[in-house]
Amino acid sequence: EGWKNLIPGKCWYEAVDEARELVDDTVLTDIQGYDIDGEMVRAARANAREAGVEHMIHFQQRGIAALRHPKKYGFLIMNPPYGERMEDKEDLPRLYEQIGEAYQRLDAWSLYIISGFEDTERYIGRRADKKRKIYNGMLKTDFYQFMGPKPPKRKKADA
């Protein structure tokens, strides 16, 4: 019952309606959702559909080793497994190494990771520029921010 009043003075469905009205479909986006687990891709697509933004996201079932992008600048937002979704926690170091390798190929990008894996920075291959303690549900995690360079400012066209 308490979740119905997340915003003071509004019930949850009013907040959802308000959020849907704020979605701007005219903004050009290049949002891609990856996961090696097809069930996670389907769940993400269903969540995006419920939020009214499914048409703005290209969902793909593939592993992190396949991550490439032609754009010079961008950012990655990840919530990779850190033992809760993986049966074999021994696979975590290699997964995080693959994330680090993919990130190195995208050298002008920023990377944001929510993870409870204590060796995240070690296997990514660098210290985070910022690290914050947060909770993912009831799990104590960290929010790692690996900052890439800012893109150059665009020159304004002469009017």
MODELLER restraints for C-alpha pairs under 7 A, 6 or more apart:
rsr = mdl.restraints
at = mdl.atoms
rsr.add(forms.Gaussian(group=physical.xy_distance, feature=features.Distance(at['CA:4:A'], at['CA:11:A']), mean=5.14, stdev=0.5))
rsr.add(forms.Gaussian(group=physical.xy_distance, feature=features.Distance(at['CA:4:A'], at['CA:12:A']), mean=4.80, stdev=0.5))
rsr.add(forms.Gaussian(group=physical.xy_distance, feature=features.Distance(at['CA:5:A'], at['CA:11:A']), mean=4.80, stdev=0.5))
rsr.add(forms.Gaussian(group=physical.xy_distance, feature=features.Distance(at['CA:5:A'], at['CA:12:A']), mean=5.91, stdev=0.5))
rsr.add(forms.Gaussian(group=physical.xy_distance, feature=features.Distance(at['CA:6:A'], at['CA:12:A']), mean=6.28, stdev=0.5))
rsr.add(forms.Gaussian(group=physical.xy_distance, feature=features.Distance(at['CA:20:A'], at['CA:51:A']), mean=6.82, stdev=0.5))
rsr.add(forms.Gaussian(group=physical.xy_distance, feature=features.Distance(at['CA:20:A'], at['CA:52:A']), mean=6.63, stdev=0.5))
rsr.add(forms.Gaussian(group=physical.xy_distance, feature=features.Distance(at['CA:29:A'], at['CA:56:A']), mean=6.73, stdev=0.5))
rsr.add(forms.Gaussian(group=physical.xy_distance, feature=features.Distance(at['CA:31:A'], at['CA:56:A']), mean=6.72, stdev=0.5))
rsr.add(forms.Gaussian(group=physical.xy_distance, feature=features.Distance(at['CA:31:A'], at['CA:57:A']), mean=4.89, stdev=0.5))
rsr.add(forms.Gaussian(group=physical.xy_distance, feature=features.Distance(at['CA:31:A'], at['CA:58:A']), mean=6.23, stdev=0.5))
rsr.add(forms.Gaussian(group=physical.xy_distance, feature=features.Distance(at['CA:32:A'], at['CA:57:A']), mean=5.47, stdev=0.5))
rsr.add(forms.Gaussian(group=physical.xy_distance, feature=features.Distance(at['CA:32:A'], at['CA:58:A']), mean=4.67, stdev=0.5))
rsr.add(forms.Gaussian(group=physical.xy_distance, feature=features.Distance(at['CA:32:A'], at['CA:59:A']), mean=5.68, stdev=0.5))
rsr.add(forms.Gaussian(group=physical.xy_distance, feature=features.Distance(at['CA:33:A'], at['CA:57:A']), mean=6.74, stdev=0.5))
rsr.add(forms.Gaussian(group=physical.xy_distance, feature=features.Distance(at['CA:33:A'], at['CA:58:A']), mean=6.12, stdev=0.5))
rsr.add(forms.Gaussian(group=physical.xy_distance, feature=features.Distance(at['CA:33:A'], at['CA:59:A']), mean=4.53, stdev=0.5))
rsr.add(forms.Gaussian(group=physical.xy_distance, feature=features.Distance(at['CA:33:A'], at['CA:60:A']), mean=6.02, stdev=0.5))
rsr.add(forms.Gaussian(group=physical.xy_distance, feature=features.Distance(at['CA:34:A'], at['CA:41:A']), mean=6.93, stdev=0.5))
rsr.add(forms.Gaussian(group=physical.xy_distance, feature=features.Distance(at['CA:34:A'], at['CA:59:A']), mean=6.10, stdev=0.5))
rsr.add(forms.Gaussian(group=physical.xy_distance, feature=features.Distance(at['CA:34:A'], at['CA:60:A']), mean=4.99, stdev=0.5))
rsr.add(forms.Gaussian(group=physical.xy_distance, feature=features.Distance(at['CA:34:A'], at['CA:61:A']), mean=5.72, stdev=0.5))
rsr.add(forms.Gaussian(group=physical.xy_distance, feature=features.Distance(at['CA:34:A'], at['CA:62:A']), mean=6.13, stdev=0.5))
rsr.add(forms.Gaussian(group=physical.xy_distance, feature=features.Distance(at['CA:35:A'], at['CA:41:A']), mean=5.95, stdev=0.5))
rsr.add(forms.Gaussian(group=physical.xy_distance, feature=features.Distance(at['CA:35:A'], at['CA:60:A']), mean=6.79, stdev=0.5))
rsr.add(forms.Gaussian(group=physical.xy_distance, feature=features.Distance(at['CA:35:A'], at['CA:61:A']), mean=5.19, stdev=0.5))
rsr.add(forms.Gaussian(group=physical.xy_distance, feature=features.Distance(at['CA:35:A'], at['CA:62:A']), mean=5.62, stdev=0.5))
rsr.add(forms.Gaussian(group=physical.xy_distance, feature=features.Distance(at['CA:35:A'], at['CA:63:A']), mean=6.14, stdev=0.5))
rsr.add(forms.Gaussian(group=physical.xy_distance, feature=features.Distance(at['CA:36:A'], at['CA:61:A']), mean=5.19, stdev=0.5))
rsr.add(forms.Gaussian(group=physical.xy_distance, feature=features.Distance(at['CA:36:A'], at['CA:62:A']), mean=4.52, stdev=0.5))
rsr.add(forms.Gaussian(group=physical.xy_distance, feature=features.Distance(at['CA:36:A'], at['CA:63:A']), mean=4.69, stdev=0.5))
rsr.add(forms.Gaussian(group=physical.xy_distance, feature=features.Distance(at['CA:37:A'], at['CA:61:A']), mean=6.57, stdev=0.5))
rsr.add(forms.Gaussian(group=physical.xy_distance, feature=features.Distance(at['CA:38:A'], at['CA:61:A']), mean=5.75, stdev=0.5))
rsr.add(forms.Gaussian(group=physical.xy_distance, feature=features.Distance(at['CA:41:A'], at['CA:59:A']), mean=6.64, stdev=0.5))
rsr.add(forms.Gaussian(group=physical.xy_distance, feature=features.Distance(at['CA:41:A'], at['CA:60:A']), mean=6.91, stdev=0.5))
rsr.add(forms.Gaussian(group=physical.xy_distance, feature=features.Distance(at['CA:41:A'], at['CA:61:A']), mean=6.40, stdev=0.5))
rsr.add(forms.Gaussian(group=physical.xy_distance, feature=features.Distance(at['CA:45:A'], at['CA:54:A']), mean=6.34, stdev=0.5))
rsr.add(forms.Gaussian(group=physical.xy_distance, feature=features.Distance(at['CA:48:A'], at['CA:54:A']), mean=4.62, stdev=0.5))
rsr.add(forms.Gaussian(group=physical.xy_distance, feature=features.Distance(at['CA:64:A'], at['CA:98:A']), mean=6.49, stdev=0.5))
rsr.add(forms.Gaussian(group=physical.xy_distance, feature=features.Distance(at['CA:64:A'], at['CA:99:A']), mean=6.23, stdev=0.5))
rsr.add(forms.Gaussian(group=physical.xy_distance, feature=features.Distance(at['CA:64:A'], at['CA:102:A']), mean=6.98, stdev=0.5))
rsr.add(forms.Gaussian(group=physical.xy_distance, feature=features.Distance(at['CA:65:A'], at['CA:98:A']), mean=5.83, stdev=0.5))
rsr.add(forms.Gaussian(group=physical.xy_distance, feature=features.Distance(at['CA:65:A'], at['CA:102:A']), mean=6.37, stdev=0.5))
rsr.add(forms.Gaussian(group=physical.xy_distance, feature=features.Distance(at['CA:67:A'], at['CA:102:A']), mean=6.08, stdev=0.5))
rsr.add(forms.Gaussian(group=physical.xy_distance, feature=features.Distance(at['CA:72:A'], at['CA:108:A']), mean=6.23, stdev=0.5))
rsr.add(forms.Gaussian(group=physical.xy_distance, feature=features.Distance(at['CA:73:A'], at['CA:108:A']), mean=5.36, stdev=0.5))
rsr.add(forms.Gaussian(group=physical.xy_distance, feature=features.Distance(at['CA:73:A'], at['CA:109:A']), mean=5.12, stdev=0.5))
rsr.add(forms.Gaussian(group=physical.xy_distance, feature=features.Distance(at['CA:73:A'], at['CA:151:A']), mean=6.48, stdev=0.5))
rsr.add(forms.Gaussian(group=physical.xy_distance, feature=features.Distance(at['CA:74:A'], at['CA:109:A']), mean=4.77, stdev=0.5))
rsr.add(forms.Gaussian(group=physical.xy_distance, feature=features.Distance(at['CA:74:A'], at['CA:110:A']), mean=6.51, stdev=0.5))
rsr.add(forms.Gaussian(group=physical.xy_distance, feature=features.Distance(at['CA:75:A'], at['CA:109:A']), mean=5.08, stdev=0.5))
rsr.add(forms.Gaussian(group=physical.xy_distance, feature=features.Distance(at['CA:75:A'], at['CA:110:A']), mean=4.52, stdev=0.5))
rsr.add(forms.Gaussian(group=physical.xy_distance, feature=features.Distance(at['CA:75:A'], at['CA:111:A']), mean=5.63, stdev=0.5))
rsr.add(forms.Gaussian(group=physical.xy_distance, feature=features.Distance(at['CA:76:A'], at['CA:110:A']), mean=6.24, stdev=0.5))
rsr.add(forms.Gaussian(group=physical.xy_distance, feature=features.Distance(at['CA:76:A'], at['CA:111:A']), mean=4.72, stdev=0.5))
rsr.add(forms.Gaussian(group=physical.xy_distance, feature=features.Distance(at['CA:76:A'], at['CA:112:A']), mean=6.05, stdev=0.5))
rsr.add(forms.Gaussian(group=physical.xy_distance, feature=features.Distance(at['CA:77:A'], at['CA:111:A']), mean=6.09, stdev=0.5))
rsr.add(forms.Gaussian(group=physical.xy_distance, feature=features.Distance(at['CA:77:A'], at['CA:112:A']), mean=4.79, stdev=0.5))
rsr.add(forms.Gaussian(group=physical.xy_distance, feature=features.Distance(at['CA:77:A'], at['CA:113:A']), mean=5.95, stdev=0.5))
rsr.add(forms.Gaussian(group=physical.xy_distance, feature=features.Distance(at['CA:78:A'], at['CA:112:A']), mean=6.17, stdev=0.5))
rsr.add(forms.Gaussian(group=physical.xy_distance, feature=features.Distance(at['CA:78:A'], at['CA:113:A']), mean=4.71, stdev=0.5))
rsr.add(forms.Gaussian(group=physical.xy_distance, feature=features.Distance(at['CA:78:A'], at['CA:114:A']), mean=6.33, stdev=0.5))
rsr.add(forms.Gaussian(group=physical.xy_distance, feature=features.Distance(at['CA:79:A'], at['CA:113:A']), mean=5.73, stdev=0.5))
rsr.add(forms.Gaussian(group=physical.xy_distance, feature=features.Distance(at['CA:79:A'], at['CA:114:A']), mean=4.90, stdev=0.5))
rsr.add(forms.Gaussian(group=physical.xy_distance, feature=features.Distance(at['CA:79:A'], at['CA:115:A']), mean=6.22, stdev=0.5))
rsr.add(forms.Gaussian(group=physical.xy_distance, feature=features.Distance(at['CA:80:A'], at['CA:115:A']), mean=6.69, stdev=0.5))
rsr.add(forms.Gaussian(group=physical.xy_distance, feature=features.Distance(at['CA:82:A'], at['CA:92:A']), mean=6.75, stdev=0.5))
rsr.add(forms.Gaussian(group=physical.xy_distance, feature=features.Distance(at['CA:82:A'], at['CA:115:A']), mean=6.10, stdev=0.5))
rsr.add(forms.Gaussian(group=physical.xy_distance, feature=features.Distance(at['CA:82:A'], at['CA:116:A']), mean=5.61, stdev=0.5))
rsr.add(forms.Gaussian(group=physical.xy_distance, feature=features.Distance(at['CA:82:A'], at['CA:117:A']), mean=4.95, stdev=0.5))
rsr.add(forms.Gaussian(group=physical.xy_distance, feature=features.Distance(at['CA:83:A'], at['CA:89:A']), mean=5.41, stdev=0.5))
rsr.add(forms.Gaussian(group=physical.xy_distance, feature=features.Distance(at['CA:93:A'], at['CA:123:A']), mean=6.24, stdev=0.5))
rsr.add(forms.Gaussian(group=physical.xy_distance, feature=features.Distance(at['CA:96:A'], at['CA:120:A']), mean=6.61, stdev=0.5))
rsr.add(forms.Gaussian(group=physical.xy_distance, feature=features.Distance(at['CA:96:A'], at['CA:123:A']), mean=5.32, stdev=0.5))
rsr.add(forms.Gaussian(group=physical.xy_distance, feature=features.Distance(at['CA:96:A'], at['CA:124:A']), mean=5.76, stdev=0.5))
rsr.add(forms.Gaussian(group=physical.xy_distance, feature=features.Distance(at['CA:97:A'], at['CA:123:A']), mean=4.89, stdev=0.5))
rsr.add(forms.Gaussian(group=physical.xy_distance, feature=features.Distance(at['CA:97:A'], at['CA:124:A']), mean=5.56, stdev=0.5))
rsr.add(forms.Gaussian(group=physical.xy_distance, feature=features.Distance(at['CA:99:A'], at['CA:124:A']), mean=6.34, stdev=0.5))
rsr.add(forms.Gaussian(group=physical.xy_distance, feature=features.Distance(at['CA:100:A'], at['CA:123:A']), mean=6.70, stdev=0.5))
rsr.add(forms.Gaussian(group=physical.xy_distance, feature=features.Distance(at['CA:100:A'], at['CA:124:A']), mean=3.97, stdev=0.5))
rsr.add(forms.Gaussian(group=physical.xy_distance, feature=features.Distance(at['CA:100:A'], at['CA:125:A']), mean=6.01, stdev=0.5))
rsr.add(forms.Gaussian(group=physical.xy_distance, feature=features.Distance(at['CA:108:A'], at['CA:148:A']), mean=5.13, stdev=0.5))
rsr.add(forms.Gaussian(group=physical.xy_distance, feature=features.Distance(at['CA:108:A'], at['CA:149:A']), mean=5.66, stdev=0.5))
rsr.add(forms.Gaussian(group=physical.xy_distance, feature=features.Distance(at['CA:109:A'], at['CA:148:A']), mean=4.80, stdev=0.5))
rsr.add(forms.Gaussian(group=physical.xy_distance, feature=features.Distance(at['CA:110:A'], at['CA:146:A']), mean=5.63, stdev=0.5))
rsr.add(forms.Gaussian(group=physical.xy_distance, feature=features.Distance(at['CA:110:A'], at['CA:147:A']), mean=4.55, stdev=0.5))
rsr.add(forms.Gaussian(group=physical.xy_distance, feature=features.Distance(at['CA:110:A'], at['CA:148:A']), mean=4.35, stdev=0.5))
rsr.add(forms.Gaussian(group=physical.xy_distance, feature=features.Distance(at['CA:111:A'], at['CA:145:A']), mean=6.05, stdev=0.5))
rsr.add(forms.Gaussian(group=physical.xy_distance, feature=features.Distance(at['CA:111:A'], at['CA:146:A']), mean=4.98, stdev=0.5))
rsr.add(forms.Gaussian(group=physical.xy_distance, feature=features.Distance(at['CA:111:A'], at['CA:147:A']), mean=6.45, stdev=0.5))
rsr.add(forms.Gaussian(group=physical.xy_distance, feature=features.Distance(at['CA:112:A'], at['CA:144:A']), mean=5.60, stdev=0.5))
rsr.add(forms.Gaussian(group=physical.xy_distance, feature=features.Distance(at['CA:112:A'], at['CA:145:A']), mean=4.71, stdev=0.5))
rsr.add(forms.Gaussian(group=physical.xy_distance, feature=features.Distance(at['CA:112:A'], at['CA:146:A']), mean=6.23, stdev=0.5))
rsr.add(forms.Gaussian(group=physical.xy_distance, feature=features.Distance(at['CA:113:A'], at['CA:143:A']), mean=5.67, stdev=0.5))
rsr.add(forms.Gaussian(group=physical.xy_distance, feature=features.Distance(at['CA:113:A'], at['CA:144:A']), mean=5.08, stdev=0.5))
rsr.add(forms.Gaussian(group=physical.xy_distance, feature=features.Distance(at['CA:113:A'], at['CA:145:A']), mean=6.72, stdev=0.5))
rsr.add(forms.Gaussian(group=physical.xy_distance, feature=features.Distance(at['CA:114:A'], at['CA:141:A']), mean=6.60, stdev=0.5))
rsr.add(forms.Gaussian(group=physical.xy_distance, feature=features.Distance(at['CA:114:A'], at['CA:142:A']), mean=5.70, stdev=0.5))
rsr.add(forms.Gaussian(group=physical.xy_distance, feature=features.Distance(at['CA:114:A'], at['CA:143:A']), mean=4.58, stdev=0.5))
rsr.add(forms.Gaussian(group=physical.xy_distance, feature=features.Distance(at['CA:114:A'], at['CA:144:A']), mean=6.38, stdev=0.5))
rsr.add(forms.Gaussian(group=physical.xy_distance, feature=features.Distance(at['CA:115:A'], at['CA:141:A']), mean=5.31, stdev=0.5))
rsr.add(forms.Gaussian(group=physical.xy_distance, feature=features.Distance(at['CA:115:A'], at['CA:142:A']), mean=5.51, stdev=0.5))
rsr.add(forms.Gaussian(group=physical.xy_distance, feature=features.Distance(at['CA:115:A'], at['CA:143:A']), mean=6.66, stdev=0.5))
rsr.add(forms.Gaussian(group=physical.xy_distance, feature=features.Distance(at['CA:116:A'], at['CA:140:A']), mean=6.50, stdev=0.5))
rsr.add(forms.Gaussian(group=physical.xy_distance, feature=features.Distance(at['CA:116:A'], at['CA:141:A']), mean=4.21, stdev=0.5))
rsr.add(forms.Gaussian(group=physical.xy_distance, feature=features.Distance(at['CA:116:A'], at['CA:142:A']), mean=6.09, stdev=0.5))
rsr.add(forms.Gaussian(group=physical.xy_distance, feature=features.Distance(at['CA:121:A'], at['CA:127:A']), mean=5.27, stdev=0.5))
rsr.add(forms.Gaussian(group=physical.xy_distance, feature=features.Distance(at['CA:121:A'], at['CA:128:A']), mean=6.53, stdev=0.5))
rsr.add(forms.Gaussian(group=physical.xy_distance, feature=features.Distance(at['CA:128:A'], at['CA:144:A']), mean=5.78, stdev=0.5))
rsr.add(forms.Gaussian(group=physical.xy_distance, feature=features.Distance(at['CA:128:A'], at['CA:145:A']), mean=5.50, stdev=0.5))
rsr.add(forms.Gaussian(group=physical.xy_distance, feature=features.Distance(at['CA:128:A'], at['CA:146:A']), mean=4.90, stdev=0.5))
rsr.add(forms.Gaussian(group=physical.xy_distance, feature=features.Distance(at['CA:129:A'], at['CA:145:A']), mean=5.69, stdev=0.5))
rsr.add(forms.Gaussian(group=physical.xy_distance, feature=features.Distance(at['CA:129:A'], at['CA:146:A']), mean=5.26, stdev=0.5))
rsr.add(forms.Gaussian(group=physical.xy_distance, feature=features.Distance(at['CA:129:A'], at['CA:147:A']), mean=6.31, stdev=0.5))
rsr.add(forms.Gaussian(group=physical.xy_distance, feature=features.Distance(at['CA:130:A'], at['CA:144:A']), mean=6.02, stdev=0.5))
rsr.add(forms.Gaussian(group=physical.xy_distance, feature=features.Distance(at['CA:130:A'], at['CA:145:A']), mean=5.03, stdev=0.5))
rsr.add(forms.Gaussian(group=physical.xy_distance, feature=features.Distance(at['CA:131:A'], at['CA:142:A']), mean=6.47, stdev=0.5))
rsr.add(forms.Gaussian(group=physical.xy_distance, feature=features.Distance(at['CA:131:A'], at['CA:143:A']), mean=5.54, stdev=0.5))
rsr.add(forms.Gaussian(group=physical.xy_distance, feature=features.Distance(at['CA:131:A'], at['CA:144:A']), mean=4.64, stdev=0.5))
rsr.add(forms.Gaussian(group=physical.xy_distance, feature=features.Distance(at['CA:131:A'], at['CA:145:A']), mean=6.21, stdev=0.5))
rsr.add(forms.Gaussian(group=physical.xy_distance, feature=features.Distance(at['CA:132:A'], at['CA:142:A']), mean=5.46, stdev=0.5))
rsr.add(forms.Gaussian(group=physical.xy_distance, feature=features.Distance(at['CA:132:A'], at['CA:143:A']), mean=5.04, stdev=0.5))
rsr.add(forms.Gaussian(group=physical.xy_distance, feature=features.Distance(at['CA:132:A'], at['CA:144:A']), mean=6.69, stdev=0.5))
rsr.add(forms.Gaussian(group=physical.xy_distance, feature=features.Distance(at['CA:133:A'], at['CA:141:A']), mean=6.05, stdev=0.5))
rsr.add(forms.Gaussian(group=physical.xy_distance, feature=features.Distance(at['CA:133:A'], at['CA:142:A']), mean=4.54, stdev=0.5))
rsr.add(forms.Gaussian(group=physical.xy_distance, feature=features.Distance(at['CA:133:A'], at['CA:143:A']), mean=6.32, stdev=0.5))
rsr.add(forms.Gaussian(group=physical.xy_distance, feature=features.Distance(at['CA:134:A'], at['CA:140:A']), mean=6.21, stdev=0.5))
rsr.add(forms.Gaussian(group=physical.xy_distance, feature=features.Distance(at['CA:134:A'], at['CA:141:A']), mean=5.36, stdev=0.5))
rsr.add(forms.Gaussian(group=physical.xy_distance, feature=features.Distance(at['CA:134:A'], at['CA:142:A']), mean=5.49, stdev=0.5))
rsr.add(forms.Gaussian(group=physical.xy_distance, feature=features.Distance(at['CA:134:A'], at['CA:143:A']), mean=6.55, stdev=0.5))
rsr.add(forms.Gaussian(group=physical.xy_distance, feature=features.Distance(at['CA:135:A'], at['CA:141:A']), mean=5.39, stdev=0.5))
